[in-house]
Amino acid sequence: MFRSGGFVAKRLFAAIFVISVILNPLAAFAGSGSIKSWGNIAFDSSSLMGQLTSVSAGGRHSLGLKADGSIVGWGANDYGQVTVPAGNDFIAVATGENHSLALKSDGSIVGWGNNYHYDSQGNKKWYGQATPPAGNNFIAIAAGG
């Protein structure tokens, strides 16, 4: 079973049902609860067997949403993108290049990690990708580069 947007849905298949790919790391979630990751991130998922409901792969980091609503992260943490928030009221996770987002069961979004990118001239610019908008009426999240 997995939660999404305030309702519970039954998992209809046991094979790989979530795959997330951005840049270097690749991660797939198997119906058994194990993670298969390859590319830039080597990760031993044996301690999380049967605990995860979804995964998201970012620039050089990944996040997993546990069945209890908490989040686990692994990989590069240069900007704090793997330093996950405490709590067990999360229903979705999304990863960008160096930032992470989580959707809470109350419809609010939490963001952490890098808020900056470099423009085409090499100037550091604040884009705020780890600073989500206020509110609690969100139903889905996605994080890009």
C-alpha positions as a Markdown table, in Angstrom:
| # | Residue | x | y | z |
|---|---|---|---|---|
| 1 | Met | 0.0 | 0.0 | 0.0 |
| 2 | Phe | 1.2 | 3.5 | -0.6 |
| 3 | Arg | -0.3 | 6.9 | 0.3 |
| 4 | Ser | -0.8 | 9.7 | -2.2 |
| 5 | Gly | -2.6 | 12.9 | -1.8 |
| 6 | Gly | -4.5 | 11.9 | 1.3 |
| 7 | Phe | -5.8 | 8.5 | 0.0 |
| 8 | Val | -4.5 | 5.0 | 0.2 |
| 9 | Ala | -4.0 | 2.9 | -3.0 |
| 10 | Lys | -3.2 | -0.7 | -3.4 |
| 11 | Arg | 0.0 | -1.6 | -5.2 |
| 12 | Leu | -1.2 | -3.5 | -8.3 |
| 13 | Phe | 2.1 | -5.0 | -9.4 |
| 14 | Ala | 5.1 | -6.5 | -7.7 |
| 15 | Ala | 7.8 | -5.7 | -10.2 |
| 16 | Ile | 9.7 | -2.4 | -10.5 |
| 17 | Phe | 7.0 | 0.3 | -10.1 |
| 18 | Val | 9.0 | 3.5 | -9.7 |
| 19 | Ile | 12.1 | 4.6 | -11.5 |
| 20 | Ser | 13.7 | 8.0 | -11.3 |
| 21 | Val | 16.6 | 9.3 | -13.3 |
| 22 | Ile | 18.3 | 12.7 | -13.4 |
| 23 | Leu | 22.0 | 13.1 | -14.6 |
| 24 | Asn | 24.3 | 10.6 | -13.0 |
| 25 | Pro | 22.7 | 8.4 | -10.4 |
| 26 | Leu | 20.0 | 5.9 | -11.4 |
| 27 | Ala | 17.7 | 4.2 | -8.9 |
| 28 | Ala | 14.9 | 1.8 | -9.3 |
| 29 | Phe | 12.5 | 0.6 | -6.6 |
| 30 | Ala | 11.6 | -3.1 | -6.6 |
| 31 | Gly | 8.3 | -4.4 | -5.3 |
| 32 | Ser | 10.3 | -6.3 | -2.7 |
| 33 | Gly | 11.2 | -3.0 | -1.1 |
| 34 | Ser | 14.8 | -3.1 | -2.2 |
| 35 | Ile | 16.6 | -0.3 | -4.2 |
| 36 | Lys | 18.7 | -1.0 | -7.2 |
| 37 | Ser | 21.1 | 1.9 | -7.8 |
| 38 | Trp | 23.8 | 2.3 | -10.4 |
| 39 | Gly | 25.9 | 5.0 | -12.0 |
| 40 | Asn | 27.5 | 7.6 | -9.8 |
| 41 | Ile | 26.0 | 6.3 | -6.5 |
| 42 | Ala | 26.8 | 3.0 | -4.9 |
| 43 | Phe | 24.3 | 2.3 | -2.2 |
| 44 | Asp | 23.6 | -0.8 | -0.1 |
| 45 | Ser | 19.8 | -0.9 | 0.5 |
| 46 | Ser | 19.8 | -4.0 | 2.7 |
| 47 | Ser | 19.0 | -2.0 | 5.8 |
| 48 | Leu | 15.9 | -0.5 | 4.1 |
| 49 | Met | 14.5 | -3.8 | 2.7 |
| 50 | Gly | 10.7 | -3.6 | 2.7 |
| 51 | Gln | 10.6 | -0.1 | 4.2 |
| 52 | Leu | 10.4 | 2.1 | 1.1 |
| 53 | Thr | 7.4 | 3.1 | -1.0 |
| 54 | Ser | 9.3 | 5.3 | -3.6 |
| 55 | Val | 12.6 | 6.7 | -4.6 |
| 56 | Ser | 13.9 | 9.8 | -6.4 |
| 57 | Ala | 17.4 | 10.3 | -8.0 |
| 58 | Gly | 18.9 | 13.7 | -8.2 |
| 59 | Gly | 22.2 | 15.2 | -9.5 |
| 60 | Arg | 24.5 | 13.1 | -7.2 |
| 61 | His | 22.0 | 12.1 | -4.5 |
| 62 | Ser | 18.9 | 10.1 | -4.0 |
| 63 | Leu | 15.9 | 10.1 | -1.5 |
| 64 | Gly | 13.7 | 7.3 | -0.4 |
| 65 | Leu | 10.2 | 7.7 | 1.1 |
| 66 | Lys | 9.7 | 5.1 | 3.9 |
| 67 | Ala | 6.3 | 3.5 | 4.5 |
| 68 | Asp | 6.1 | 5.2 | 7.9 |
| 69 | Gly | 6.2 | 8.7 | 6.1 |
| 70 | Ser | 9.8 | 9.5 | 7.0 |
| 71 | Ile | 12.6 | 10.2 | 4.5 |
| 72 | Val | 16.1 | 8.7 | 4.0 |
| 73 | Gly | 18.8 | 10.2 | 1.8 |
| 74 | Trp | 22.1 | 9.0 | 0.4 |
| 75 | Gly | 24.8 | 10.2 | -1.9 |
| 76 | Ala | 26.6 | 13.6 | -2.2 |
| 77 | Asn | 25.6 | 16.1 | 0.5 |
| 78 | Asp | 27.7 | 19.2 | -0.6 |
| 79 | Tyr | 24.7 | 21.5 | -0.1 |
| 80 | Gly | 22.8 | 19.6 | 2.6 |
| 81 | Gln | 20.5 | 18.0 | -0.1 |
| 82 | Val | 20.7 | 14.6 | 1.8 |
| 83 | Thr | 20.2 | 16.1 | 5.3 |
| 84 | Val | 16.5 | 15.2 | 5.4 |
| 85 | Pro | 14.0 | 16.9 | 7.6 |
| 86 | Ala | 12.7 | 15.1 | 10.7 |
| 87 | Gly | 9.1 | 13.8 | 10.8 |
| 88 | Asn | 6.9 | 11.1 | 9.4 |
| 89 | Asp | 4.2 | 13.0 | 7.7 |
| 90 | Phe | 5.7 | 13.0 | 4.2 |
| 91 | Ile | 3.9 | 11.5 | 1.2 |
| 92 | Ala | 6.2 | 12.3 | -1.7 |
| 93 | Val | 9.9 | 13.2 | -2.4 |
| 94 | Ala | 11.6 | 14.8 | -5.4 |
| 95 | Thr | 15.3 | 15.5 | -6.1 |
| 96 | Gly | 16.9 | 18.1 | -8.3 |
| 97 | Glu | 20.6 | 18.6 | -9.2 |
| 98 | Asn | 21.6 | 19.8 | -5.7 |
| 99 | His | 18.3 | 20.3 | -3.9 |
| 100 | Ser | 15.5 | 18.2 | -2.5 |
| 101 | Leu | 11.7 | 18.6 | -2.0 |
| 102 | Ala | 9.2 | 16.8 | 0.1 |
| 103 | Leu | 5.4 | 17.0 | 0.1 |
| 104 | Lys | 3.7 | 16.7 | 3.5 |
| 105 | Ser | 0.4 | 15.1 | 4.2 |
| 106 | Asp | -1.1 | 18.5 | 5.0 |
| 107 | Gly | -0.3 | 19.7 | 1.4 |
| 108 | Ser | 2.7 | 21.9 | 2.3 |
| 109 | Ile | 6.1 | 21.5 | 0.7 |
| 110 | Val | 9.5 | 21.4 | 2.5 |
| 111 | Gly | 12.7 | 22.2 | 0.5 |
| 112 | Trp | 16.4 | 21.9 | 1.4 |
| 113 | Gly | 19.8 | 22.0 | -0.3 |
| 114 | Asn | 21.2 | 24.5 | -2.9 |
| 115 | Asn | 19.3 | 27.6 | -3.8 |
| 116 | Tyr | 21.8 | 28.8 | -6.4 |
| 117 | His | 22.8 | 28.0 | -10.0 |
| 118 | Tyr | 25.4 | 29.6 | -12.3 |
| 119 | Asp | 24.1 | 31.5 | -15.4 |
| 120 | Ser | 25.7 | 31.1 | -18.8 |
| 121 | Gln | 28.3 | 33.8 | -17.9 |
| 122 | Gly | 29.4 | 31.9 | -14.8 |
| 123 | Asn | 27.7 | 34.3 | -12.4 |
| 124 | Lys | 26.2 | 32.7 | -9.2 |
| 125 | Lys | 22.5 | 33.5 | -9.2 |
| 126 | Trp | 19.8 | 32.8 | -6.5 |
| 127 | Tyr | 16.9 | 30.9 | -8.0 |
| 128 | Gly | 15.2 | 29.7 | -4.8 |
| 129 | Gln | 14.6 | 26.1 | -6.0 |
| 130 | Ala | 15.0 | 24.9 | -2.4 |
| 131 | Thr | 12.6 | 27.6 | -1.1 |
| 132 | Pro | 9.1 | 26.4 | -2.0 |
| 133 | Pro | 6.1 | 28.7 | -2.0 |
| 134 | Ala | 4.0 | 28.9 | 1.2 |
| 135 | Gly | 0.7 | 27.2 | 1.3 |
| 136 | Asn | -0.9 | 23.8 | 2.0 |
| 137 | Asn | -2.9 | 23.1 | -1.1 |
| 138 | Phe | -0.3 | 21.2 | -3.1 |
| 139 | Ile | -1.0 | 17.7 | -4.3 |
| 140 | Ala | 2.3 | 16.7 | -6.2 |
| 141 | Ile | 5.9 | 17.8 | -6.5 |
| 142 | Ala | 8.7 | 17.6 | -9.0 |
| 143 | Ala | 12.3 | 19.0 | -8.9 |
| 144 | Gly | 14.4 | 19.8 | -12.0 |
| 145 | Gly | 18.1 | 20.7 | -12.4 |
